[in-house]
Amino acid sequence: MTSRRSFLTPVQTTTVAVSCILAMSMSARAQEKPKSGGASTSELQEIVVTGSRIARPDLDRLEPTTIVNSATFDERGYLDVGQALSEVPAFGIQPSSAVNTQAAFGIAQSFVDLYSLGSQRTLVLVNGRRFVSSNTASFAGSPASPGQQVDLNTIPTKLIERVETISVGGAPIYGADAIAGTVNIILKKDFEGLDVDAQAGVSDHKDAWNYRARALAGTNFADGRGNLTAVLEFNKSDGLTGNARKNFSQDLGFLKPAASGGPFKTVLTSDNAVSSVNTSGIPMLDDGFYAPAFGLDPATIGITSPTGQLLAFGPGKSTLQPYNLGTQTGNPIFWKGGDGIRLSQFSNLLSPQERINFDTLGHFALTDHLNLFTEGWFSETHATNIIAQPAYNAALFGGGGTVNGNFIVAANNPFLSAADQALIQNELNAYGAAQPFGPFLDPNWDGRHFYLGRANTDLESGVATASQVLARGVVGLNGDFSIGYRNFTWEVAANYGSSSNTSHQPAYVFQNVQNALNSTLNSSGQIVCAGNPVAAPIATASSTCAPLNLFGLGSPSLLARQYITHLAEAQSVDTQRDLTANLTGDVVKLPAGEVKVALGFENRRETAKFTPDSFYTGGFGQLSASDVSGAYHTNELYAETQIPIFAPAQDIPVFHSLELDGAIRRVDNSIAGSANTWTAGLIWSPVKDVQLRANKTRSIRAPAVTELFLPSSTGFEFANDPCDAAFIGQGTAPATRAKNCAAAGIPSGFVSNVVNATAQGTTSGNATLQSETADSKTFGVVLRPRWIPRASLSLDYVEINVTNAIEQLTLVNLMDACYDSTNYPNDPSCSSFTRNAQHQVAGFHDGYVNAGYLQFQGIQGGIDYAFTLPNNLGNLEWRLSYLDTRKLSTKIASASANEQDGELGALIATPKGKGTIAVNYNKGPFTWFWQAQYYSGMNFNNQNTSTSQDILRVNPWWLINSTISYDVAKSFSVRLIVDNVFDKEPPFPALAAGTGGNFAGATSLYFPGIIGRTYVVAANFRF
């Protein structure tokens, strides 16, 4: 993993909480195609739809299904599939995208999270086949939870015919990972001609530029027996940092007020800053930090002028100058204003990237009953994380002189002026004399050195780059044959893919820092490294020691930075080999029609390997990571059937049609063992206009390589300490929690450091993990009234219950389980973490276990209506989709259940209500598209009481987008897309959910409001 110390506001939880929203909506184009009145041949056409291997009418879907078609990609100007799906209410915020500060080992990858159950529980297919994952096997440097997530950047949007998303029921057809559902990206087939387009976009602030060029070409040959299609797509986008937007750089947060006795435990505070650390260096007499609440008075341990003014170093200045602490709050870490660091300074809002995709599709009819098909895929992406929280050296993170702790600097350091040397030495002498029993913070204090706390953005800023290359090939045969009067179709295919991601991150080598910091004057009066320093056994840009000046931002010289800096490298490689065989046909004729059956076999092998260089594995700096590698294979058999009980031709009252569906799949995983997944359901139409549907499904997800094979690795975590004054009244049993905290000797009003600054611990994989399971059901109604042509309405109830879920037991899980237990202190979780004499968390160990439970209940619906306006005024189509989340609950081990519906939390944003309204008007060459997105109001924390915060929730939020298109000629069209038409900002104070964008929830959900109004101009040529 990448280990970097960091700060967050007190309202942040360390838990990467697994949400479980289920949202079903019509896509921006159509959920279910409405019939146009009367029987038509299109109604009877049978196609293979996602969720089934059996061809059926595309309107008759057993499970709730969402469709986004190719026209929608053009109307909205989406740069990748993830952007398109993020606007569908069924999907939660993306766990990985170009938005937010990036994970070092998967920058700007695009994963999707269906129903917010975790992106690892959404199966992504292309043309009904598995696609190689790009998710790194690293621990915390990966963009999302461990799994086989597909990077949707690698799918060229120009090649897409439509994207189908099926709820819950795809597991028996496609196997593991489809717990939430299945996304199937269906590509264009038999394309002929040339289709070229280009677009450019920019924000109202004249930044965040993005460009895209696409070309799709195809030709038939051999008298139409074959087709070859190729696509080339190039994308380039600029980046943004937090300082680029005023609404983001306010550094809002909820802090405990300085004065006690008020009605609220925390109050909204702007300009939050960490007073103990700045980017230029804060000198201290002892190994501490500024926290009067802990007895660390700045006037006592800080360096002051003769008049008592607190002093520190400033940008570009190696001399001491007045330092403004700001206004003290009741929080020991964050103050209001002042010269301390503001986390928005280190926040990456949007990552720049360049991407090229080149893909080919081909098929050729060898005979009338035998067809050869191929796919070739290549994708290359380069992305950058512009900035992140830098390498910190502060007492909050470690002892003085250690890789994370305060720097220890000689008072006579030659980079200091003579006046500053004398002032510091005098202060050290006075401080030592005032401590009759010696300094109480550092037993090794010698009176000749001082301590320097610093955010080293000029040494290690968090900048990282990633280069990803993906290659994939598919080859197969399909055909048909007859046995008697029975017709069958078959297909065999081989699929192999590899995705390699290489990251680079400049990082300082601590031993070299120590060498360079120990400087002196030579006989010529030049500042040089003292003695004969021995460099660390790892390459840096220069092997010659150069003295390091840490006094003032920007003071370190180029030579010093070259001596201490190593370009840390890590490589992640995922491979997938998949062999499939499918057979489909009619086996028995019943009065209502043919009984259809599909049978199939799959052999699949997945590998993942993460290889960091010796800097990560050798402990040379603050970044650390472990090798991770592993593989597993599965053999799977499935059977599916469709049984017609009644058909329209039978003309039976109340049974216009009735169909039973079932499927079962046997999975034999080489590590997790054997498991069965199945679905059973029915579709009943009492009359032609009404369709009722219901199904029950058992799904599974096999453990990922990281979850199985991660060696013990160092990590840093935050936690909402249950014994902290802000959280002791929460949980399922507050009285039990308070009693257990008191029994541990923790005093009332305790303020825990781990709420605001990370603690160090270890985590590891678990080779005994079993597959997790989900029992799900849906039932609903689809109305297509004959008296309202081209109209449809759907309404579904969905319930998903995931048990035996694979979760990482984070520090907050362990602490909640311990202090909420009636078996304290004998609950096993209590031995998984330690506290020091001041009751602060000193260490922990967590790992992956089958101990999670997720529950979702929701009602989702959609309306689609298209009609022609009178008097030849054109055509109008409007669509409404909405999700009402009734219950969203997560529980890990014996910890308290976390009700997440309607919560804007640390890494989540799950509105109870989420909807989209879209209107499309067309007349002749002119088309106008209008879209409104709605998010209901949310609580900052569902466990808050009326006195927890002075502001408990944010208001509902609307966002308006619009597109105008015009066909200049038959082969040429232009388009203007305006997102966030009214330049609406996020609801205040949504960004107080985290300081400086550290909370992915608020930043991702409200990102269109953060970036502001944007424009895209596009042109399209078709030949």
Secondary structure, 3 states (H helix, E strand, C coil): CCCCCCECCCCCCCCCCCCCCCCCCCCCCECCCCCCCCCCHHHHCEEECCCCCCEEECCCCCCCEEEEEHHHHHHHCCCCHHHHHHCCCCECCCCECCECCCCCCCCCCCECCECCCCHHHEEEEECCEECCCCCCCCCCCCCCCCCCCCCHHHCCHHHEEEEEEEECCCHHHHCCCCCCEEEEEEECCCCCEEEEEEEEEEECCCCCCEEEEEEEEEEEECCCCEEEEEEEEEEEECCEEHHHCCCCCCCCEEECCCCCCCCCCEEEECCEEECCCCCCCEEECCCCCCEHHHCECHHHHECECCCCCEEEEECCEEEEEECCCCECCCCCCEEECCCCECHHHHCEEECCEEEEEEEEEEEEEEECCEEEEEEEEEEEEEEEECCCCCCEECCCCCCCCCCCCCEEEECCCCCCCHHHHHHHHHHHHHHHHCCCCCCCCCCCCCCCEEEEEEECCCCCCCCEEEEEEEEEEEEEEEEEEEECCEEEEEEEEEEEEEEEEEEEEEEECHHHHHHHHCEEECCCCCEEECCCCCCCCCCCCCCCCCCCCCCCCCCCCHHHHHHHEEEEEEEEEEEEEEEEEEEEEEEEEECCEEEEEEEEEEEEEEEEEEEECHHHHHCCCCCCCCCEEEEEEEEEEEEEEEEEEECHHHCECCECEEEEEEEEEEEEECCCEEEEEEEEEEEEEEECCEEEEEEEEEEEECCCHHHHHCCCEEEEECCCCCCCCCCCCCCCCHHHHHHHHHHCCCCCCCCCHHHCECEEEEEECCCCCCCEEEEEEEEEEEECCCCCCCEEEEEEEEEEEEEEEEEECCHHHHHHHHHCCCCCCCCHHHHHEEECCCCCEEEEEEEEEEEEEEEEEEEEEEEEEEEECHHHCCEEEEEEEEEEEEEEEEEECCCCCEECCCEECCCCEECCEEEEEEEEEEECCEEEEEEEEEECCEECCCCCCCCCECCCEECCEEEEEEEEEEEEECCEEEEEEEECCCCCCCCCCHHHHCHHHCCHHHHHHCHHHHHCCEEEEEEEEEC
